[in-house]
């Protein structure tokens, strides 16, 4: 039997539609060889999505491209931290071109492995490579060649974000309130001027209300996106669990079939032994009877 790591690599290189059956076969082979640790490792493997499989193909068959990805990711983060504009623009252009070349290489490998080009989720593949350029942890996961799902980020890189202050109707705390000096009050405004000032105040109040609503809606949208992401992750995990249970059921059914066949073989052997024992007893009786006749 192949080493467990070699078996795992083959599983993640092969198209995912045959993953569950191939994993069950590998587990059975490991158990038959008495390698319980390998069987346990294999049983813990998760079936990859098609997008993850395509990314894994690049990591396993073109590892030099992933090394380039890691190098470019390091350069991009350094330029972003130092805010080197010219270099950052150049690297951003290079990033787009490199991601496009990675997607093209991934597509070629997947088609070569038997996948239909029209059904490949290349958008998810591109998002995963882009995320790997942004996050070192994701790049390391891609490098293993054992992704089980695609990855995406809402943003890119580590560019510092400006501080934002929530606009409210409350006065700024650093500015003391000063009571107006009525003795030096300006003369009353004209009616038209007063209407303009009233309208400006209403507009300002409305603007602040809308900004508060926008902040609340943005926060709600962010929470909803996070909830959706958690729900999608939970759904995928549940799907993987079902696949794992199906594989375990298939393995148990195979073992049950073998056990039933073994019982049948043993039953046949028992019946044969019973016949042979009966025949032996009959012969003993015949010989004993013959001896008794001689003594008479």
DOBAPA-650066 format. One line per field, with one value per residue (C-alpha): x, y, z. Coordinates in Angstrom, 2 decimals. Layout:
<nodes>
c1 [X:...]
c2 [Y:...]
c3 [Z:...]
</nodes>
This chain:
<nodes>
c1 [0.00:1.13:2.15:-0.81:0.45:0.67:-2.86:-4.15:-2.47:-4.07:-7.47:-7.22:-5.83:-8.70:-12.04:-14.26:-17.18:-15.22:-13.73:-16.07:-15.73:-11.94:-11.63:-13.69:-11.50:-8.34:-9.71:-10.53:-7.04:-5.43:-7.50:-6.72:-3.03:-3.45:-2.57:-5.19:-3.51:-3.62:-7.24:-8.10:-6.36:-8.14:-11.54:-11.06:-10.60:-13.33:-14.56:-13.45:-15.76:-15.02:-13.45:-11.23:-10.21:-9.17:-7.02:-5.54:-4.51:-2.37:-0.79:-0.02:1.01:2.39:3.83:6.23:3.23:2.11:5.63:5.45:2.06:3.56:6.45:4.12:1.84:4.79:5.83:2.29:1.85:5.19:4.27:0.86:2.28:4.78:2.21:4.61:2.20:4.18:5.33:1.86:0.26:2.85:2.37:-1.42:-1.18:1.17:-1.28:-4.16:-2.04:-0.69:-4.13:-5.34:-2.40:-3.13:-6.78:-5.70:-3.28:-5.97:-8.46:-5.96:-5.14:-8.81:-9.75:-6.76:-8.07:-11.41:-13.52:-15.86:-14.54:-18.02:-18.92:-15.76:-16.40:-13.50:-14.90:-14.47:-11.02:-10.01:-11.42:-9.38:-6.12:-6.87:-7.55:-4.28:-2.43:-4.06:-3.71:-0.59:-2.71:-4.82:-1.68:-0.34:-3.63:-3.51:0.09:-0.95:-3.12:-5.83:-8.45:-12.02:-13.78:-13.10:-12.13:-13.02:-12.35:-14.44:-11.30:-7.68:-4.48:-3.60:-4.12:-4.86:-8.45:-9.28:-10.87:-14.57:-16.66:-20.38:-22.27:-24.81:-26.97:-24.94:-22.50:-18.81:-17.52:-14.40:-16.36:-17.87:-21.38:-21.51:-24.74:-25.54:-25.18:-28.66:-27.46:-25.46:-27.98:-28.18:-31.32:-34.09:-33.69:-35.99:-38.81:-37.23:-33.85:-35.51:-37.24:-33.93:-32.28:-35.18:-34.95:-31.20:-31.71:-34.34:-32.03:-29.18:-31.38:-32.57:-29.00:-28.01:-31.01:-30.11:-26.50:-27.64:-29.93:-27.08:-24.76:-27.42:-28.21:-24.52:-24.05:-27.15:-25.87:-22.51:-24.22:-26.45:-23.43:-21.67:-24.78:-25.11:-21.48:-21.93:-25.08:-23.29:-20.38:-22.80:-24.62:-21.35:-20.23:-23.57:-23.15:-19.65:-21.01:-23.66:-21.00:-18.83:-21.75:-22.63:-19.04:-19.11:-22.45:-21.04:-18.02:-20.23:-22.46:-19.40:-18.16:-21.66:-21.77:-18.38:-19.52:-22.72:-20.66:-18.29:-21.21:-22.51:-19.09:-18.81:-22.35:-21.46:-18.29:-20.30:-22.78:-19.95:-18.34:-21.69:-22.02:-18.46:-19.02:-22.24:-20.45:-17.63:-20.10:-21.85:-18.57:-17.69:-21.06:-20.53:-17.05:-18.29:-21.11:-18.65:-16.46:-19.47:-20.34:-16.81:-16.96:-20.14]
c2 [0.00:3.55:5.85:7.69:11.10:9.79:8.41:11.73:13.62:11.32:11.81:15.59:15.47:13.35:14.95:15.35:13.34:10.16:11.31:9.47:6.10:6.46:7.42:4.40:2.13:3.65:3.24:-0.42:-1.03:0.61:-1.50:-4.65:-3.78:-3.29:0.42:1.84:5.26:5.69:4.53:7.11:9.90:8.94:8.77:12.35:13.76:16.01:16.04:19.26:21.46:21.69:25.14:23.89:20.89:23.15:25.25:22.06:20.93:24.04:23.58:19.89:19.95:23.48:24.27:26.83:29.06:28.97:29.90:32.94:33.76:33.74:35.98:38.48:38.45:39.37:42.22:43.57:43.64:45.37:48.06:48.55:48.93:51.51:53.16:53.27:54.47:53.83:50.41:49.54:50.43:48.37:45.41:45.69:45.47:42.54:40.93:41.12:39.69:36.93:35.92:35.74:33.48:31.28:30.92:30.03:27.40:26.03:25.78:23.93:21.44:20.83:20.24:17.92:15.98:15.43:18.36:20.21:23.71:25.25:24.05:25.13:27.76:29.94:32.95:31.09:29.95:33.54:34.72:32.09:33.06:36.73:35.94:33.98:37.06:39.11:36.73:34.66:32.07:31.44:31.25:28.52:26.62:26.85:25.63:22.35:21.32:20.14:22.89:21.68:24.90:28.16:31.30:34.94:38.27:41.42:43.57:43.20:43.76:45.71:49.32:51.33:52.51:56.10:56.67:57.38:59.33:58.82:62.04:62.79:65.70:66.10:69.03:68.24:67.67:69.77:72.92:74.76:76.08:79.89:81.65:84.35:87.97:89.31:92.85:92.51:90.39:90.97:92.53:90.23:88.57:89.30:86.83:85.39:85.02:83.32:80.86:80.08:79.51:77.30:75.26:74.89:73.65:71.14:69.94:69.53:67.58:65.36:64.79:63.67:61.37:59.79:59.36:57.61:55.38:54.65:53.70:51.44:49.86:49.31:47.60:45.46:44.52:43.52:41.37:39.79:39.00:37.39:35.39:34.29:33.21:31.21:29.61:28.68:27.21:25.23:23.96:22.87:21.16:19.34:18.24:16.94:15.07:13.41:12.42:10.99:9.04:7.73:6.54:4.89:3.23:1.96:0.55:-1.10:-2.55:-3.97:-5.52:-6.90:-8.50:-10.10:-11.33:-12.83:-14.61:-15.87:-17.20:-19.00:-20.55:-21.69:-23.12:-25.14:-26.36:-27.37:-29.34:-31.09:-31.93:-33.26:-35.52:-36.76:-37.42:-39.32:-41.38:-42.11:-43.24:-45.48:-47.09:-47.61:-49.34:-51.53:-52.59:-53.28:-55.41:-57.35:-58.04:-59.22:-61.68:-63.10:-63.68:-65.66]
c3 [0.00:-0.70:2.12:3.67:2.46:-1.11:-0.87:0.48:-2.37:-4.92:-3.32:-3.54:-7.08:-8.38:-9.38:-6.29:-7.68:-7.00:-3.69:-1.30:-3.06:-3.39:0.28:1.36:-0.76:0.73:4.28:3.62:2.20:5.24:7.62:5.70:5.97:9.73:9.58:11.91:12.12:8.34:8.26:10.92:8.97:5.78:7.48:8.74:5.21:3.81:0.25:-1.54:-3.57:-7.28:-6.84:-4.00:-6.10:-8.98:-6.61:-5.14:-8.63:-9.02:-5.59:-6.19:-9.85:-10.25:-6.78:-8.27:-9.07:-5.44:-4.34:-6.64:-5.12:-1.61:-2.70:-4.37:-1.32:0.92:-1.40:-1.57:2.19:2.65:0.09:1.68:5.18:3.96:1.67:-1.28:-3.94:-7.13:-6.04:-4.75:-8.10:-9.94:-7.61:-7.85:-11.63:-11.27:-8.85:-11.31:-14.11:-11.90:-10.61:-14.22:-15.11:-12.07:-13.10:-16.66:-15.34:-13.01:-15.86:-18.05:-15.29:-14.47:-18.11:-18.43:-15.42:-17.16:-15.92:-18.26:-18.90:-19.02:-15.52:-13.72:-10.96:-12.05:-10.18:-6.88:-7.97:-8.72:-5.37:-3.54:-5.22:-4.53:-0.87:-0.68:-1.90:0.84:3.79:4.63:6.47:3.37:1.22:3.51:3.25:-0.53:-0.48:1.24:-1.71:0.66:0.55:0.99:-0.03:-1.84:0.08:-0.53:1.14:1.09:0.96:-0.02:1.90:4.99:3.92:7.08:7.20:8.20:11.56:11.33:13.78:14.15:13.48:16.23:17.34:20.53:20.78:20.67:24.24:23.74:22.88:25.88:25.59:25.60:26.36:23.83:24.93:24.40:24.83:21.63:19.75:16.06:14.71:13.69:10.27:7.44:6.93:3.78:5.50:8.46:6.14:4.49:7.87:9.04:5.85:6.28:9.84:8.72:5.94:8.41:10.81:7.98:6.83:10.32:10.54:7.20:8.28:11.44:9.39:6.97:9.83:11.33:7.93:7.21:10.58:9.96:6.51:7.97:10.61:7.96:5.77:8.72:9.57:5.94:5.87:9.08:7.67:4.44:6.41:8.57:5.47:3.87:7.08:7.28:3.68:4.40:7.43:5.28:2.76:5.53:6.99:3.52:3.13:6.54:5.74:2.46:4.29:6.93:4.21:2.45:5.69:6.40:2.95:3.58:7.01:5.56:2.89:5.57:7.62:4.54:3.89:7.51:7.44:4.35:6.03:9.13:7.07:5.25:8.61:9.89:6.86:7.23:10.98:10.24:7.59:10.02:12.69:10.16:9.17:12.85:13.29:10.24:11.36:14.90:13.53:11.37:14.40:16.39:13.61:13.67:17.43:17.08]
</nodes>
